Amino acid sequence: MSENNQPPHETLWRLIKDIRFGMFTTRHNNGHLHSRPMTTQNKTLGSKGSLWFFMSRKSDPVADIEADDRVNIAYSDPGDDMYVSVSGEAKIVDDMAQKTALWNKFAEAWFPGGVTDPDLALVQVNIIHAHYWDVKSSKIVQLYEMAKAAFTGKTPTLNVDTGEINLRNS
């Protein structure tokens, strides 16, 4: 169990479910890490802890995943001062039922051929680990603490809920 005695996958879903885009990072064939914004397609996060994405079969991320399945997705909500880093293993999945279940009008903008578009790749990320930072202090308290730290040289004191979520072992 994790925060508030919730199962780990429920804590993670509570943190990321309202964030529209995550920065999806892969290792490119040149060895460098490449990130790009992707929309998480999940409607829920099951206890097995998989995130789902639609990508173009012709895209660099799909080629990167086929060469090295280790990925990271960084979620950020600066307005609520909440940040999550998710690490996992990605794979291309040919599952028409899952594609259909996740399909939406926004995906159609990228894949005009619909759920049967030959360029549509369904990517599953099996989550291994996540780390989160959820700042509970108000913006006014944060500004006060930063100003105080600037004058005193002491580290600001903020109410930050931070933790790690391991789904591989849960």
C-alpha positions as CSV (number, residue, x, y, z in Angstrom):
1,M,0.0,0.0,0.0
2,S,1.1,3.6,-0.5
3,E,-0.2,7.1,0.3
4,N,-3.5,7.0,2.2
5,N,-3.4,3.2,2.2
6,Q,-4.3,3.1,-1.4
7,P,-3.0,0.4,-3.7
8,P,0.1,1.7,-5.6
9,H,-1.7,1.8,-9.0
10,E,-4.6,3.9,-7.5
11,T,-2.2,6.4,-6.1
12,L,-0.4,6.7,-9.4
13,W,-3.6,7.0,-11.4
14,R,-4.9,9.7,-9.0
15,L,-1.8,11.7,-9.7
16,I,-1.7,11.5,-13.5
17,K,-5.3,10.9,-14.7
18,D,-6.0,14.6,-15.3
19,I,-2.7,15.5,-17.0
20,R,-3.4,15.5,-20.8
21,F,0.2,15.0,-22.0
22,G,3.3,13.2,-20.7
23,M,6.8,13.6,-22.1
24,F,7.5,10.2,-23.5
25,T,11.3,9.5,-23.5
26,T,13.1,6.7,-25.4
27,R,16.7,6.0,-26.2
28,H,17.3,6.9,-29.8
29,N,19.6,4.8,-32.1
30,N,22.2,7.5,-31.7
31,G,22.3,6.7,-28.0
32,H,20.7,10.0,-26.9
33,L,17.5,10.3,-24.9
34,H,14.6,11.8,-26.9
35,S,11.4,13.1,-25.4
36,R,8.2,14.0,-27.1
37,P,4.7,14.9,-25.9
38,M,2.2,12.0,-26.0
39,T,-1.3,11.6,-24.8
40,T,-2.0,8.8,-22.3
41,Q,-5.0,6.9,-23.7
42,N,-6.0,5.1,-20.5
43,K,-9.5,5.6,-19.0
44,T,-8.3,3.8,-15.8
45,L,-5.1,2.3,-14.6
46,G,-5.6,-1.4,-13.8
47,S,-3.8,-3.2,-11.0
48,K,-1.2,-4.5,-13.5
49,G,-0.1,-0.9,-14.1
50,S,0.0,-0.4,-17.9
51,L,-0.1,3.0,-19.7
52,W,-1.4,3.0,-23.3
53,F,-0.4,5.3,-26.2
54,F,-1.2,5.6,-29.9
55,M,1.8,6.3,-32.1
56,S,2.7,6.2,-35.8
57,R,4.3,3.0,-36.9
58,K,6.7,5.1,-39.0
59,S,7.8,7.3,-36.1
60,D,11.1,7.4,-34.3
61,P,9.5,6.4,-30.9
62,V,8.3,3.1,-32.3
63,A,11.7,2.4,-33.8
64,D,13.3,3.4,-30.6
65,I,11.0,1.0,-28.5
66,E,11.8,-1.9,-30.9
67,A,15.5,-1.3,-30.2
68,D,15.3,-0.6,-26.5
69,D,12.1,-1.1,-24.5
70,R,13.1,1.0,-21.5
71,V,11.1,4.3,-21.4
72,N,10.2,7.1,-19.1
73,I,7.1,9.3,-19.1
74,A,7.2,12.6,-17.2
75,Y,3.9,14.1,-16.2
76,S,3.8,17.7,-15.0
77,D,1.0,19.9,-13.7
78,P,2.8,23.2,-12.7
79,G,-0.6,24.9,-11.8
80,D,-1.0,22.3,-9.0
81,D,2.7,21.9,-8.4
82,M,2.5,18.1,-9.1
83,Y,5.1,16.1,-10.9
84,V,5.5,12.4,-11.7
85,S,8.2,10.4,-13.4
86,V,7.2,6.9,-14.6
87,S,9.7,4.3,-15.7
88,G,8.7,1.1,-17.5
89,E,9.1,-1.2,-20.4
90,A,7.3,-0.5,-23.7
91,K,6.1,-2.8,-26.4
92,I,4.0,-2.6,-29.6
93,V,0.8,-4.5,-29.1
94,D,-1.5,-5.8,-31.9
95,D,-4.8,-5.9,-30.1
96,M,-7.8,-4.6,-32.0
97,A,-10.1,-4.9,-29.0
98,Q,-7.8,-2.7,-26.9
99,K,-7.4,-0.2,-29.8
100,T,-11.1,0.0,-30.1
101,A,-11.6,0.4,-26.3
102,L,-9.1,3.3,-26.2
103,W,-10.1,5.0,-29.5
104,N,-11.3,8.6,-29.3
105,K,-11.9,11.6,-31.6
106,F,-8.6,13.2,-30.7
107,A,-6.8,10.1,-32.0
108,E,-8.7,10.3,-35.2
109,A,-7.0,13.7,-35.9
110,W,-3.7,11.9,-36.1
111,F,-5.0,8.7,-37.6
112,P,-7.7,9.6,-40.2
113,G,-8.1,5.9,-41.2
114,G,-9.6,5.3,-37.8
115,V,-8.9,2.4,-35.5
116,T,-7.9,0.2,-38.5
117,D,-5.4,2.8,-39.9
118,P,-2.4,0.7,-40.9
119,D,-0.1,3.4,-39.4
120,L,-1.7,3.1,-36.0
121,A,0.6,1.5,-33.4
122,L,-0.7,0.7,-29.9
123,V,2.1,1.0,-27.4
124,Q,1.8,-0.5,-23.9
125,V,4.1,0.6,-21.2
126,N,4.3,-1.8,-18.3
127,I,5.1,0.4,-15.3
128,I,8.0,-0.6,-13.1
129,H,8.5,2.4,-10.9
130,A,7.2,5.9,-10.4
131,H,8.4,8.8,-8.3
132,Y,6.2,11.8,-7.5
133,W,6.3,15.2,-6.0
134,D,3.1,16.9,-4.9
135,V,3.5,20.3,-3.4
136,K,0.8,21.0,-0.8
137,S,1.9,24.5,0.1
138,S,-0.1,27.3,-1.4
139,K,1.5,29.7,-4.0
140,I,1.6,32.5,-1.4
141,V,3.4,30.2,1.2
142,Q,5.8,29.1,-1.5
143,L,6.7,32.7,-2.5
144,Y,7.1,33.6,1.2
145,E,9.4,30.7,1.8
146,M,11.5,31.4,-1.3
147,A,11.8,35.1,-0.3
148,K,12.7,34.1,3.3
149,A,15.3,31.7,2.0
150,A,16.8,34.4,-0.2
151,F,17.3,36.6,2.8
152,T,18.4,34.0,5.3
153,G,20.3,31.6,3.1
154,K,18.4,28.7,4.6
155,T,16.5,26.1,2.5
156,P,12.8,26.9,2.0
157,T,10.4,24.8,4.0
158,L,7.6,23.6,1.8
159,N,4.9,21.0,2.4
160,V,5.8,18.4,-0.3
161,D,4.3,15.0,-0.5
162,T,6.9,12.9,-2.3
163,G,7.2,9.2,-2.7
164,E,8.0,6.2,-4.8
165,I,5.6,3.7,-6.2
166,N,6.8,0.3,-7.3
167,L,4.4,-1.7,-9.4
168,R,6.7,-4.5,-10.4
169,N,6.8,-5.9,-6.8
170,S,3.2,-5.0,-5.8
